[in-house]
Amino acid sequence: MSRLTLARKISLYVVLGFGAITMLVPFLWMLSTSVKQPSEVFSTGGGIKWLPEHFFWRDRVVNGVRIRAWWGNYPDAWNEINFLRLYLSSIFVAVVGTFGQVLTSSMAAYAFARLRFPGRDKLFFAYLATMMVPGSVTMIPVFVIMRHLHWINTYQALIVPGLFSAYGTFMLRQFFMGLPSELEDAAKIDGSGYIGIWSRVILPLSKPALATLTTFTFMGFWGSYMWPLVVTITEELRTLPIGLKYFVGQHSTNYTQLMAGSVIALIPVLILFIFNQRYFVEGIKLSGMKA
């Protein structure tokens, strides 16, 4: 290995390591703050205090029995708001919305990638052009449609507008176009129709792309704040990002409970990413084999 190649590798590792540390620092501060005393969030001079002097334990009475809660900010954050209701509402919206968007995107992508019909490419580019329209521009028209459908303050308003995605259709279409057409021809010879080819041939071969779209879509539904705030009225339909806002007051912010709630809210996203990570690796292997 030449000195130039070694220097390039070292430089690459330094840059990647710096980038990784930069992205990890906010998460580390979030974890650290979630176990602090409220007085330990900031130092005396007003700066950030990175490490707690001691973990925050608190004695509490449950059903007449005194117990010692582990990391007191977490049960405090859980009990401060209707956390379980918000959590279940967010999971329902994110799961149903993700399933619906992946379903519609995969069907549209299959039509644009494999089927032949007049105006296919023009229709696809017109659909793709909607990606250039900011979401804030379409928010009011969509809200008016939801109001005329009497869907305000319902799960339909939270889920249905996000079921269709030009980005998801584009990404899956590009992946579908790279699949060998011989498998599709063999399925046609066996008597499979378009639905059978889509469900039994295309989708099983597209797990890396589907896993990627599932992860991005779930994160989008899970972290959505503005749209649920606009279309929901009652607390029963509010999602977790809106619930975390309750820890931010007009004159002060309860950082310890806010960070504890944020850590709890991060768990489903981490689980989904860990589960789908193997499909990302599989996609890299398949790309290398094709190359």
N, C-alpha and C positions, 0 to 999 in steps of 0.2 A: 504494500500500500504506500503510495507516494505521500510526501508531506502535504501537497496541495489537497489531495483527497481527504487526508486526515483532518486538515484545517477546516475544510468544508463541512465535514461531519460534525466536528466539534461546534462550529458556528450554528449548524442546524439544531443540534441538541440544546444549545444555549437559548436560541430563540424560542424553540418549542417549550422548554422548561420555564422561561419567563412568561410566555403566554399562558401556560397551565397555572402558574402561581397567581397571575393576575386574575384569572377566572375563579380560582378557588378562594381568594381572600374574602370576597363578600359572604360566601357560604360559611367560612370559618368564623367570621365575625357574627353571623346569624346564630350559629351553634353556641358560640361563647356567650352571647348576650342572653340566649334563652335559659341559661342556668345561673345568671347573675342576680344579685340583689338589685333592686331598682336604683339604689344610690351608686352602684358600681358601673353603670353603663358608660358614663363619661368621667374623665379624670377631673381633678380640681380645676385645672386650667381650661377646661372646655373641650379638650381633645378626646379622641376615642381611646377607651381603655380596652385592650385586646383580650387579656386573660382575667378571669375572675379570681379574686383572692380565695374564695371558697364557694362550693356549690350551695345553691339555695334550697335548703330543706325547710319543711314547715309541718308542724303538728296540726292535725285536724281531727274532728269528731265526726264519725260516720255511724249512724244508727246507735248512738250512745257509746260507741267504742272509740277511744282515742288511738289513732294510728299516726305514723310518721310518713308523710308523702315523700316519694323520691322525686327530686327536682320539682320543687313546688310550683314553678311557673307553668308547667304543663297542665296539671289539674286545674290551676287557677284560670288559665286561658280557656280550657275546655268548659268550665262551669260559668265563665263570665258571660258568654253568649250561648245561644242554642247551637253549639258546635256540631252535635251529631246530626241534627236536622239539615244544617247547611252542608255537611259532608255528604250525606246521602243524596241530597238534591243535586250537588255537583257531580257525584259519581253517576247518577242516572242520566243527567243531561250529557255528560261527556261520553259515556259508553254508547248511548243510543245515537247521539249525533255522530260519533266516530264511525260506528257501524253503517249508518245511513250514508255518510259521505264517501266512505270507501266503496260501498256497494254502487252508488250512482256513478262515481268516478271511474270505476273499473268497467262498468257497462258502457259508458260513453266512450272511454278510451278504446275498448274493443271495437266499437262501431267505427270510430275514426281511423283506427289502425288497420282493420282487416276487411271491413265491408266496403263494397263499391256502390255508390249511389250518386246521382247528379248533385253537384254543388257541395260535395263533402269537404273539400279543402277550404273553400270560401267560408263555409259555415264554421269550420274549426278555427280559422283565423279570426273570424268575427267573435267567436266565444272566447278566444285567447285574448282579444283586445280588451275584454272586461277586466283583466288583471291590472290595467293601467288606470282604472277608475278608483279613487280612494274610497275606503269604506265610509268615511264621514259624509261623502256626497250622497251615497245611497241610503244612509240611515233613516232620514226623514221619509222618503218615499216608501221604504219597507215598513216603517212604523205606521204610516197611513194605511197600507194594505192590511197589516195586522189588526188595526182598529176596525176596519170595515168587515173583516172576517170574525170580529169579536174574539180575537185570540190574545188580547192584552191580559197580562197576569195569568198566563197559562204556559204549560210546558211546550205546547206547539210553537209559541212565539220564540221560546228559547232554542228550539231544536231545528225547526223546519227551514228558516232562512240560511242555516249553515250546512244544509244537506248537499248542496251543489257547489263544486269547486273547480274553477278553470285551471288552477295550479295542479290539483290532483289529477285531473283529466289529462293535462299535458304531460306530466311526469310518467303516468302509467302508459300513455300512448307511445311515448318514446321507448319505453321498456318492451312493450308488446311488439313493436316493429322490429326489434332485434331477435325475437324468438324465431326458430326455424319453421318455415311454412310447411315442411314435409309432415310434421306431426299433425297439423291441421288437416292436410290432405288425407292422411291416413284415417283420421276421425270421420271425415266426410264419407270415405269409402265404407267405413263400418256402419254408416247410417246415422251419425250424430248430426243434429241440427245446430243452429247458431248458439242456442242456450247450452246445449251439451258441450260444444267445443269451448265455450267461454268458461263453464263451470268445471269441466273435467280435464281440460288441456291447458288453457291459458292461465287460470288462477293458480293451479298447483305449481306451475313453473315460474310464477312471479312472486314468490314469498318474500324475497328481499325488498322488492319495490313496494309490496303491500305493507310490510312491516315498517318501512320508512314513512309511508303516508299515514299509517295508523298512529305512529308516534307523534308526528307533527300535528295531525288533526286533533288527537287527544289533548296535546299541550295547548292548542288553540282554544278548544272548548273549556278546558280546565282553568285556564288563566284569563278567560274573557271577563271583563269588568264593565265596560261602558254599555254594551247591549243588554245584559241582564239588568243593569241598573235602570235602563230606560223602560223596558217592557214589563217589569215586575213591580208589584205594589205591596203585596203582603210578604211578611217575613218567611212564610212557609215555602215560597218559591224562590227566595233569594239564594244565590250561590256563595261559595266560600270566599272568593275575592272580595265580595261586598261585605261579608261578615267580618273579615279582617280589618276593614275600614272602621269598624266600631271601636277599635282600640286607639284610633287617632282622634283626639278631642280637639275642640276649638282652640284651646290654649296650651295643651300639653299632649304628649304621646306616651302611652304605656309601652315602651320599647321591649321590655322583658317578655310580657305576655304576647305582644305582636310577633316577636321573633319565635316564641314557642309555638304559636299558632301557625306561623309560616313553615316551621320544620315539619309539623304534622301534615300540613297541606302538601308538602313536597314528596311525601312517601309514595302515593300512587304513581307519580311521574317516574320516580326512581325504579319502582318495581316494573313498570312497563318498559323502561329503557333496558334494564337488566335482562328481561325476558326476550326482547327483540334484538339484543346485541348479537346473538349467534346468527341471526339472519343477515345482519350487516356484514359479518365476517364471511358468510356463505356467498353473498353477493360479490365481495372482493375476489374470492376464489374463482367464481364463475367468470368474472371479467378477465382474470389472468389466463384462464383456460381458453377463452375466445381469442385473446390477443396472441 
